[in-house]
Amino acid sequence: MQAGTAGSYGFGRMRRSRQIGAWLLLAALAGVSCRTGAAQGPASGEAFASLLKRGFELHQQARFAEAIPVLERARKLDPSDYFANLLLGIDLLRVGKAAEAAPRLQQAARARKGEEIPEDYLGEAEADLGHFGQAAEAYQQAVARGHGSEQALTAWAGFALERFRAVMESLRSTTEGVAAARRLEKVGPGRGGCTGGISTLERRLALKGAAAGVETASQLALCYAQEAGKAAGALQDAAEDPAAVHRLRGDVLLRIQADGPAAEGEYRQAIALRPGDPGLLERLGEAQLSAGDSGGAKESAQAALKIDPHRRAALRTLASAALANREYGQALPWLRQLAAESPGDRTAQVELGKALGQTGAEEEALRWLGPPLAAGYPDEKGALHALLARLLRKAGRAAEADRAQAEARRLSDGFQAGERKAEFQKGAGEGNP
């Protein structure tokens, strides 16, 4: 069982950019370098300061692609500098290069062990790569470094709620998992103990896939729900930013209670306080899609992407809306971007493979669909393997198609046998006094 959807949580980034800018300004006024590495000569020091200043100006203007080479030149002058690594990591993350961003953010975290900001962004990068155990550790480290700051709690709660949603979605992809999900919903995620630790459970799920079993996924969902609840309680008690509280309430309503209309109301209140925030706009789009307002969802998602072209949730909303209407060609650009920018998102890869198969691009569809299935992506009824078999046969790969068809038949037969067993047990139970 593999829950492979990563979310992007950038709430509070605007405030943090202002914090970084304030530190740079203070350093300039004090007449000292912001560098943390070894001392350099006057000429290289001036060049470094000039490059860092220019890179930050581009960063503030959201010209991330232009800022990256400038900040890279600054980093080469002082590879251990906190600000050069932090800004470079953030901008790489913003253009969808999480794998390149992670080392820079790790270096920034090492340079200033008391700062929460690099750990927060590192959590986002690891999540985009599908490294959810490492992402959880980074977010928790940000909370510890920030002594429970509003920004760190908001990011950790948001990540926990997104993972809860993804793990529950994965559970619902199998008959056994559906039963487990129903048990969780019945008793409530706030009850029961969280055992094993989130990072340990995430690594077990990542290493063993479907073999990790329903129990691991159920325990992980429970742990995430409880952690989100703790963070939400702490945030509500101490938050200075009411928009953060409204967003978190919306996330709880959308992720845990699946109440799209109520979540939409919370997001709208947050947007009234923070108009033009792309993170809030993409969340509004998700809530609208959940509530059945496809047109409104697309408008909100497009508004978010106009401000920040790399918002994953907005891309997913647009892709989902198109797929629901069988507009496969329209879904392709969004799915391609998702698959490219979130290499750990197996769901995006599978959806892209399915959409390509519907548009006649069999060879490309195979490149996206084959690897997730080989890695254990859930396919309880065998439908995805049946699609794989058809694509392989069209591509003239008959032997591979036969193997895929045999696996599809095995999975389908196993599913039907499980359904018959469940029906028999249900009937036997109802017949007992």
Steps between C-alpha positions, in 0.01 A plus 500: 500500500656826390367848562691705250337840471701795621350830585657842489468718810634850450278690743684780679778517241439870437566579866815291497632676191462824689695348792785401269498846345513665841802294599683591181424866556626487858819332386556770238436779750745344741759492224565129536455205270207261544740215431564222745808350329866590512604863458578613146684795351327838451446450126336155531304618803357793306418273204325257732293773664404646162395161362303415812321835491415461131382143551275604784351784295409250226363262764276773641363566151421128462751480212629175636651359180706819456605504865638145497819558294576821692463324836702203374789734419477645851494152652813399313681793662394371842351148486398498868319837510157476660315753285650393168402138564159586642394733219638266235316207654173692519522617139590154370198369689277768349594398143433133570858378557456342841788255455743788447340710774535241777884509534500880510235506771684232697814716490303805617358294787852396602628857476245629752384222728253723681306616192170336411465640146738265313346193669152615399598537134697175518182325612326634190784383275509150649121470467519600132756221452273247671738467798223534754690365798778757448240770437328427831832517684581836340162652586524375858852639525367838381241494779770417755738770374222756485375409851153440360487812284185577306668448162656166596177366653301604194738324262519182713123480542447559129744224406346260754149563365611451140671173588190389693295559185746316277537200733123470543459517122752219466315294760176539307662347189465145642212310657694433820612863510143627456398305809792645695418853384141455612616383843718809531214727398262327740716529812643836397868570424542681830462174694749223545873519546759588238769234518813449294577862415407677177842491333539127581155420363564708186826318432333163552228598253755630247727195521236227500220661298192278491680246720502751786134422541188678603603515866802720424295738285221515759745578778666767287167668423414497870836655592467776244147586610609523861805714420290733289253531784774588750649761266158647428426532871833669571457733204149602595612582854793720396449608138549866417391448141127417473544406135721209610227379734233516228723311260572229752133465584431467128768233469349299786153527346627400156754230592348331804128576483470515117270802533576704187236773545602572861869500402424744219350740753814490715730553200293798385536660842876445483515650148309806621787555745776403253375575147715364222665225707553213251501238775154606611370526145611147415339371820177680408509323163535162670204571727288617208582187300412285802168686526421439131573852372734408214483842335584686819776251579667561164479878543659485846773260388585712197513810719749323729718392204499850359674615818716190546520260201628215716212446744451121509151498647379744234649280228327195649167682513518596132609150400225337709232728355610418146521125564154498659363636172714256294688796355827306493683734265426795728625307804836413342685833555405507868589133551831537318598790724395312812697191403808707413498716812395231749703192402381316811132538411406161359135591474589782259711257296219245478241763406734637233551149361125440490430834328775440242353157430163660431658742249682232302854568630564136596880509527505805726210359701703185566796704627280662765268211589747209511742609779237583767327165441833318519567682829174377653250776426154380622301317233271271695251438216769463232364782283834678471681180401229435241563847358874431505439178307298682233768766460775239475305307238448814292872568527573152359644362826289184509695300760494788752132556422422136580676529837315822584167343398570197717573728797181696431301175500666385824422830674142502372437141608648573843280806539183312404589215737548754779164659423326162510669419833396834645141450386497150650636624834251785503211259433623259767526785749150624426367148545637474854274602789 
